[in-house]
Amino acid sequence: MVMSVSDEGVMSACERLVCRGNENVLSRHKSTFEVTKEGHLTKAGDCIIAVCSDKGAADLSPEFKRVLGNDGAELTTVLSIGGLTHTIHSFGSSEMTFTDATDLVWRRSGFVCPRTVGIFSDTTAAMIPRDIVGLLREGGVMTVTMTAVFNPEVRSLSVPPLREFFHSSS
């Protein structure tokens, strides 16, 4: 894990984890996807795309958490398995705690809990390409590379524009 800060103050950090698929991977969930350290998977876990991860949210480096734990931080996640890749774009949040020891969850919504590593994701389990899901169902080994970038100069949706804040019409 390496964190860098550009001359312009843009912070970035990268994390890599290794996990594997399971015959019970369904990848059908329409609002999230998850990678877990657990080794067992039932068909009820339709959001779980991989098991036996070498990291949960709590295992992410302090540097990575520092970058992703900002409103407006951008997260790019690349799933790589069997020569195939799929890229997911998500966002971080100052509400993220990264304290879950077992799971990492990417969400389509803005909901945050200790397992959450990505919100407003452009991909859910149901949207992961079926050729990748097929390799995961065969128990293939997958690499997940996450790159977080935060530019403090870019306005966050949760911060009002200063002009409107100081010059209200009332």
N, C-alpha and C positions, 0 to 999 in steps of 0.2 A: 504494500500500500504506500503510495506516494501522494503527498499533498503539495500543491504548488500554488503560488500567488503570482499573477502576472504583474507587469509594471503598471497596468491600469487598475489593479486591485481585484481582478477576477480570481476567485479561489476555485480549485478543482482537486478532486481526489478520486481514486479508483480502487475498487475491491474486486476480487475474483474468488469464486467458490466453485467447488466441484460437487456434483450430485449424480444420482442415477435414476433411471426410470423404473417402472414396476408394471407388471402385467395388469394391474387394476387401474392404471392411469386412464381416466375417461376424458379429462380436459373439456368439460361441458359447461362449467359455471359461466354465467353471463355477466358477472360484475367484479370478479376477482381472479387472481391466480396465485398459487402458493408453492413455495419450496420449503421442505421440512427436513430436520435432522432425523426424524423418526424413520425407522426401517420398515414399519408395517403400514400397509395402505389397504383400506377396504373400498369397495365401489361407491360407498356413501360420500367419500372425499372427492367429489367431482371438480373441485377447484385445485386440487393438488396435482402438480405436473411432474414433481420429482421428489425423491426421498433420499435418505442417507447423505444429506448435505454436510459439508464440513464446517458450515457456519449457520448460526441463527442470527437474529437481529442483534442480540447482545454481544455477539462475537465480532461485529464490524469494528473497524479501528476507530479510535477517538477522532482522528483527523477526518475520516469519511463522515462520521456522524456530525461533526462540526460544520462541514460544508452542506450536507443534505438537510440538516436541521434548521434551515432558514426558509422563511416564506419567499417564494419565487425561485428557489433552487431548482435546477433542472436535472433530471435523472435520465440517462440513456442506459438501457439494459440490453445486452446482447446474449441471446441463448445460442449456444453452439453445440451441435451434436452430429456426428457422422458426416462431416463436411457441409452440413446445412447450417444456416444462421437465420435468426429472426430478431429484429430490433424493435424495442419497445421504448416509447417516450412517456415519461411521468414527471411528477413534481415532488419536491420535498415540502416540509412544513416545520415551523417552530414548535408545533405541538407534538412532533414525533419524539418518542422517548427511547426507542431502540432497545428495550429491556427484555424482550421475550428471548428465552434461551434456546428455543427450538425452531421457530418459524420465521419466514420472511413472506410478507403478503404485499402484492401490488393491487390497488383498487381503482375501479373506474370512478368512484365517488371521492368525496373529500373526507370521508370518515377516517379517523386516526385512532389506533390503539397500540399497545406495546409491540405488536407484530408487524405493523405497517412500515414499509420502506418506500412505497410509491403511491401517490394519489393522483387522481385525474389521468390515469393511465389510458393510453390509446389502444391497449390490448387487454383482453380477458382470456381466461382459459379456453373458452369456446372459440376464440379468434386465432389461437395458435395454429399455424399451418398443420394440416393432418399428416403430412409426411414426417414432420418432427414428432408429432404425437405417436405415430407408428413406431419410430425408433425408441421413444421413451417406453412404450408398451412392451418392447422387446428387452427392456432393461439396460438400454444403452447409457453410457456415461456422458453427461452434459456439463459443459463449462458455462457459468453465468458470469459475465463481466459487467460491472456496474460503474458508470462514470458519472459523478455528481459535479455540477458546475454552478457556482453562485456569483452573480455580478451584483454587488451592492448598489450600483448606480441605476439598475433597471428597476422601475417602479413595480412593486408587488401589488396584486389585486387587493390585498388587505390594507394597504396604506393609501389614504386619500391624497389626491394631488394637492400640493402645498398651496397653489394659487386658489383653488376652490376652498381649501380649509381656512385660509386666512382672509379670504375675500368673499364671504358668504353673502347672499343676496338679502338676508334678513336684517 
